[in-house]
Amino acid sequence: MLTQSKPVSSSSSSHLPISDGNTFAGQLQQAQSVIGKAQTRYSDSDTCFWALGLAWEAVRLAWYEVVEGHNGGKLRNVENALNDYKRVVEAKRK
């Protein structure tokens, strides 16, 4: 489970020390696993499925930032997941 921490100042450009980063990266991977398992409980016609997909991609983006210090081009995946979620929500409203 992820532990809550104080937000880091946006002016800070430093990353976590390697040992802390590895621990946190592992927690992020665990979060992805939990989100992925939760997503399987829903069908792709349910908004929860798409919301969890968005959460999974957001955690994946965070993992890349923690481990590699850059997002590895994964921001586009988060944007796509957000667009998918919006599309499903709008379709349900009609």
C-alpha positions as CSV (number, residue, x, y, z in Angstrom):
1,M,0.0,0.0,0.0
2,L,1.3,3.5,-0.8
3,T,2.2,5.6,2.2
4,Q,1.1,9.2,2.3
5,S,3.8,11.8,2.4
6,K,4.1,15.5,2.3
7,P,4.2,17.0,-1.2
8,V,7.6,18.0,-2.5
9,S,8.1,21.6,-3.4
10,S,7.7,22.1,-7.1
11,S,11.0,24.1,-7.1
12,S,12.8,20.9,-6.1
13,S,14.5,19.1,-8.9
14,S,16.0,16.4,-6.9
15,H,14.8,12.8,-6.8
16,L,14.6,10.4,-3.9
17,P,17.8,8.7,-2.8
18,I,18.3,5.4,-4.6
19,S,17.3,3.3,-1.6
20,D,14.2,5.3,-1.0
21,G,13.4,5.5,-4.7
22,N,13.6,1.7,-5.0
23,T,11.3,1.2,-2.1
24,F,8.9,3.7,-3.4
25,A,9.1,2.2,-6.9
26,G,8.2,-1.1,-5.4
27,Q,5.2,0.5,-3.7
28,L,4.1,2.0,-7.0
29,Q,4.4,-1.4,-8.7
30,Q,2.2,-2.9,-5.9
31,A,-0.3,-0.1,-6.5
32,Q,-0.4,-0.9,-10.2
33,S,-1.0,-4.6,-9.3
34,V,-3.9,-3.7,-7.0
35,I,-5.4,-1.3,-9.5
36,G,-5.1,-3.9,-12.3
37,K,-6.8,-6.6,-10.2
38,A,-9.6,-4.2,-9.2
39,Q,-10.1,-3.3,-12.9
40,T,-10.8,-7.0,-13.7
41,R,-13.9,-6.8,-11.5
42,Y,-15.6,-4.5,-14.0
43,S,-16.6,-4.8,-17.6
44,D,-15.3,-2.3,-20.2
45,S,-18.9,-0.9,-20.3
46,D,-18.5,0.3,-16.7
47,T,-17.0,3.7,-16.0
48,C,-15.1,2.2,-13.1
49,F,-13.1,0.1,-15.6
50,W,-11.9,3.2,-17.4
51,A,-11.3,5.2,-14.2
52,L,-9.1,2.4,-12.9
53,G,-7.3,2.2,-16.3
54,L,-6.6,5.9,-15.9
55,A,-5.3,5.4,-12.4
56,W,-3.1,2.5,-13.6
57,E,-1.5,4.7,-16.3
58,A,-1.0,7.6,-13.8
59,V,0.8,5.3,-11.4
60,R,2.9,3.9,-14.3
61,L,3.9,7.5,-15.2
62,A,4.9,8.1,-11.6
63,W,7.0,4.9,-11.6
64,Y,8.9,6.1,-14.6
65,E,9.6,9.4,-13.0
66,V,10.8,7.8,-9.7
67,V,13.0,5.1,-11.4
68,E,14.3,6.8,-14.5
69,G,13.9,10.5,-13.7
70,H,11.7,11.0,-16.8
71,N,8.3,9.8,-17.9
72,G,9.5,7.6,-20.8
73,G,6.9,9.0,-23.1
74,K,4.2,7.6,-20.8
75,L,2.3,10.9,-20.4
76,R,0.6,10.2,-23.8
77,N,-0.8,7.0,-22.3
78,V,-2.3,8.9,-19.3
79,E,-3.8,11.4,-21.8
80,N,-5.3,8.6,-23.9
81,A,-6.7,6.9,-20.7
82,L,-8.2,10.2,-19.7
83,N,-9.8,10.6,-23.1
84,D,-11.1,7.0,-23.0
85,Y,-12.7,7.7,-19.6
86,K,-14.2,11.0,-20.8
87,R,-15.7,9.2,-23.8
88,V,-17.3,6.5,-21.7
89,V,-18.7,9.0,-19.2
90,E,-20.2,11.1,-22.0
91,A,-21.7,8.1,-23.6
92,K,-23.4,7.1,-20.3
93,R,-24.8,10.6,-20.0
94,K,-26.7,10.4,-23.3
